[in-house]
Amino acid sequence: MTNQIALQVNGETRNCSTETPLPELLKQLGLNPRLVAVEYNGEILHKQFWETTQMQEGDILEVVTIVGGG
């Protein structure tokens, strides 16, 4: 029995543990959670909900890196 699930991140299939909270998934993907915005299953997910959002089989995430400049 496996505890891995498949989900889509920016159009690519990724695997993670069933109990993975969003900030941990972002770190596993090499992203700094402080510098990204996340669309979770079609909805922008406010950062206050990130810690309580656990990945589920078939979730679809779009992750956008925030870039500063002028």
C-alpha positions as CSV (number, residue, x, y, z in Angstrom):
1,M,0.0,0.0,0.0
2,T,1.4,3.4,-1.0
3,N,0.9,6.8,0.6
4,Q,1.8,8.6,-2.6
5,I,-0.8,10.6,-4.6
6,A,-0.6,12.2,-8.1
7,L,-1.5,15.8,-8.8
8,Q,-0.9,18.4,-11.4
9,V,1.4,21.3,-10.9
10,N,1.7,23.8,-13.7
11,G,0.5,21.1,-16.1
12,E,2.9,18.4,-15.0
13,T,2.1,15.3,-13.0
14,R,3.8,15.3,-9.6
15,N,3.7,12.9,-6.8
16,C,3.7,13.6,-3.0
17,S,2.7,12.1,0.3
18,T,-1.0,12.1,1.1
19,E,-0.4,14.2,4.2
20,T,1.7,16.9,2.5
21,P,0.6,20.4,3.4
22,L,0.9,23.0,0.6
23,P,4.0,24.9,1.9
24,E,5.9,21.6,2.2
25,L,5.0,20.6,-1.4
26,L,6.2,24.0,-2.6
27,K,9.6,23.4,-0.8
28,Q,9.8,19.9,-2.3
29,L,9.4,21.6,-5.7
30,G,12.3,23.9,-5.0
31,L,10.1,27.0,-4.6
32,N,10.2,29.6,-1.8
33,P,6.6,29.7,-0.4
34,R,7.1,33.4,0.4
35,L,7.6,34.2,-3.3
36,V,4.7,32.5,-5.0
37,A,1.0,32.7,-5.6
38,V,-1.1,29.5,-5.8
39,E,-4.2,28.7,-7.7
40,Y,-5.7,25.5,-6.1
41,N,-8.3,23.6,-8.1
42,G,-9.3,26.8,-10.0
43,E,-9.3,29.2,-7.0
44,I,-6.7,31.6,-5.7
45,L,-5.7,30.2,-2.3
46,H,-4.9,32.9,0.3
47,K,-1.8,32.2,2.2
48,Q,-3.6,32.0,5.5
49,F,-5.1,28.6,4.3
50,W,-1.8,27.1,3.1
51,E,-0.9,25.3,6.3
52,T,-4.2,23.6,6.5
53,T,-4.5,22.7,2.8
54,Q,-3.3,19.1,2.4
55,M,-2.8,17.7,-1.1
56,Q,-5.3,15.2,-2.4
57,E,-5.3,12.8,-5.4
58,G,-6.1,14.7,-8.6
59,D,-5.6,18.2,-7.2
60,I,-4.6,20.8,-9.8
61,L,-2.2,23.6,-8.8
62,E,-0.9,26.6,-10.8
63,V,2.0,28.1,-9.1
64,V,3.3,31.6,-10.2
65,T,6.5,33.1,-9.0
66,I,6.3,36.7,-7.9
67,V,9.0,38.8,-9.5
68,G,9.9,42.3,-8.4
69,G,11.5,45.0,-10.4
70,G,11.0,48.2,-12.0
